[in-house]
Amino acid sequence: MTPVKECAAPDFPTAALPLLHDIQLRSNVRHATDVIQGKRFRVVSEMPDWQSLRETGQRTREHTLQYLDSYLEQFEERCTAAGGHVHWARDAAEANRIVVQMAQNAMGRAIKIKSMTTEEIGLNRALEAAGIQPIETDLAELIIQLGHDKPSHIVVPALHKNRQQIRELFAYAMGQPHLGDRPEDLTEAARLYLRQQFMHTPVAISGANFLIAETGGVCIVESEGNGRMCLTLPRTLITIAGIDKVIPNFRDLEVLLQLLPRSATGERMNPYNSLWTGVHPGDGPQEFHVVLLDNRRTEILRDPEARETLHCIRCGACQNACPVYRQTGGHAYSSVYAGPIGAILTPQLALMKEGQSLPYASSLCGACYEVCPVKINIPEVLIHLRGRVVNARPKYLRALDLEAIAMRGMQWVFLSKMRLQLAQRLGRVAQIPWIRRSGWIERLPGMLGGWTRTRDLRPLPPQSFREWFQKRSPLPTEVPHE
Amino acid sequence: MRIALFITCYNDTLFPETGIAVVRVLERLGHTIVFPDAQTCCGQMHYNTGYQAEALPLVRRFVEIFRDHEVVCVPSSSCVAMMREHYAKIAAAAGDAKLQADVEALLPRVYEFTELLVHRLGVEDVGATYPHRVTYHASCHSLRSLHVGDIPLRLLSKVRDISLIPLPSLEQCCGFGGTFAIKNADVSGAMLEEKIKCIQHTNAEVCTACDNSCLMHLQGAMHRQRLEVGTAHIAQILASEHISSPQSSSKRKGKIG
C-alpha cells in the first residue's frame, strides 16, 4: 500500500481568498477581536507601569532562553523530587508516542485541557489512532472538536464562530434540537455533557502556561474551571509543554501573571489560576508526567535574529491587533499558530520548507509589536525570515525567479542616477499602451496585476521631480556622484 | 538654513508635485534647498522584501551622498523609518565599522518633512491656506516607527480655512505595506476597503498623510470606485496659498492639491 502523502498547506494568499469571501466569518472575527481589544485597552490603560512591566517580562524571557539548558534541568530535578516524571521529546512523533503509551490504561479515553502545544503535535489524531478518544473540555476546543474544525486563535480557538453557529453545532452534536442560544443555555449544555466525562475518565492531558524551574511546578491559567477539574479529578495527569515555557522562579509570575491575562483576555486576573507541584497522596492525581517538547525550538534558539520568537507567552494580543488577521481569521495561516506570532513561529517550526508565504503575510504595520507583553519585535523577525526565505531558494531558481530578477534589476537601476533617469523615461513610454480612457492605468500584467486587482494607477507624470529641479536651477548644486 | 532634500525614488518618479511642494514650503520659510542629484533610493523595498544583501549598496550610496549635509529632509516617513530602524543594523551585519559610524553620525540629522518643520525648525504655522474638508491618515511608519504623534495635525490645524475632520480607526493600517500590496493583493484590498469606508464616513474632500505610498494605494482604489475624494501629501496642503479651489474634486478625481 502506498502511504498517503500529506498535502502541503496552501500558501497564505490562496488560503486567505475563500475566507475573505466568508462574510459571516469575517464579521465574527471582527466583532470578537474588537471586544477583546477594547477590554485589553481598558485594563492596560489603568497600569501606570505597563511599559516597565513589558520590559521586565522581556528581560525575564531573554534571560531564561539564554540559560535554557540549566533551567530545564533544574525543572526536571525539582519536578522529579516532588514525585513527577519528566520525559524529553525531540519532536511531535516522539511526544505523541510517549503520551499514547502513558494513556494506554485510560479505558479508551482521556480528557484534555485546552493546549495549543497538543494541537501543534497533532496529539488528538495520534490518540485516536491508538484507540483512545480525546475529549476536549475547554468550551472553545469542544466547539472545535464537535465541529471537526480547526482552532483559529491561540487563546480563543473558536473565535471565528458566533453564538448561533455554536447553538446549531451543540444542538446537533448533543442531540438537543430545542437548545437555546443564550450564553447560559450553551454553557449549561456543555456543563452537563462535560461533567459526565470528568467523573468517569481516569487520565487528563494538559498543556502549560509556565513551568517553574525553581519549584518544579506547573502553572495554568484559564477562564472556565474545566481545566481545574481535569487537574484535580483524574488519577493520572500528563502535561505537555514546549521547552520555551520554562521560567526561572516562582517570583517571575508576579510580572508574567500581570502581563498575560491583561493581554490575552483583557482581564486583570484569570478566573482560575492553577499551580501544582508533583503529587500529593490522597489529593489530586496520583501519577504526574511532564513531556518537554523540543520540536525544532532549539533550532530557533540557534538563530540570534529570530530567537525572540520563543519569548512568546501565547497571549494572542498580536492576533487581535493584526489588521491582516482581522480580515482573514486564523485559518488562512494553515497552522495552529495564526496571526503575527504564527507568521514567525510556524515557518521556523516547519523547517522553512512550508509556510514560506507566512513571513510575507504582514503589512509590517507594527501593531503586533506595540501590544506584545514581552516586546517581541515581530516586524523585525518577519523581515529577517523573509531574508531567509529568499536565501533558501537554490541559486538556479533565483536566476529564474521573476521577483528576484526584478529586485536585482531595480537595484542596478538605483545604483546610478543616469540609469534611474533613463528608467523613468522608458517607463513613461512603456506605460502608454496601458493607459485607459480615464487617463489612468486600470490593468497591469504579471506580478503587477496584483496592484490593479483593486486599484487604478495614476500614470507616471511627464516630468520627474529631479527634472523639474534641474530645469529650475540649471547649475548642478552638487558635485556629481559618478 | 541649507536643507538637503532626499526626495525618495517613488516621489521622484510618481509624485513630483510633492517634492515641488516641499521646496515651496521650505523656501517660503527662508531656507535654501539643495538636491544632491546622485540620490536614488533608500533600499527599503529590497530590505523589507527579504533582499537584504541587495539593499546594502543602496544604504552605502545614501550615506555617501548625504553624509556631509547639515540637515536632510525626507517627505516620506517609511523611508526615514527604514533608516532609523535598519541602517545601523545593516552596517553592523556588513561588518563595516566606518559605514556604521557614518550612519550614526548622519541619522540624527535626517528628518521626516513634518518632523523637520516642527522639531528642527520650530514652525507650526507655515502660512498656508487650504479651503477644503480634509482628513488625516496616520501612516503606520509615522505613527509607530517615527512616533510623530500629533505633529502633522498641529501643522494642519494652523492652515487657514481648512476644515479638519478626524478619521475613525486612525491607528488601523490601510493595507499598503510595500510589496504586501501585490503579494497579498486580496487581503491588502480588504484592509483598503475598510480604510476607505472610514474616509468616506468623514465626508472629506481630501485625505492627506505624510506618505505618498499609502496615498497612492488609497487614491488608486478611490479612483477605481469613482469616489469623489482626492488625496494630497501633507506638503501639498502646507504649500497651498490660493484662496480659490486649486482643483475641483469632481472634475479631477484623486488629484487635488
Interface residues (C-beta under 8 A of the other chain):
Chain A: F12 P13 A16 L17 L20 P323 V324 Q327 T328 A332 P359 Y360 A361 S362 S363 L364 C365 G366 A367 Y369 E370 E380 I383 R386 G387 R388 V389 V390 N391 E403 A404 M407 R408 M410 Q411 V413 F414 L415 S416 K417 L420 Q424 G427 S438 W440 E442 M447 L448 G450 W451 R453 T454 R455 D456 L457 R458 L460 P461 Q463 S464 F465 R466 E467 W468 F469 Q470 P476 T477 E478 P480 H481 E482
Chain B: I7 C9 N11 D12 T13 L14 F15 P16 E17 T18 G19 I20 V23 V34 F35 P36 D37 A38 Q39 T40 C41 G43 M45 H46 Y47 N48 T49 G50 Y51 Q52 E54 P57 L58 R61 E64 I65 E85 H86 C140 H141 L143 R144 S145 E171 Q172 C173 G175 F176 G177 G178 T179 F180 A181 I182 K183 N184 A185 D186 V187 S188 G189 A190 M191 L192 E193 E194 M216 H217 Q219 G220 A221 H223 R224 G254 K255
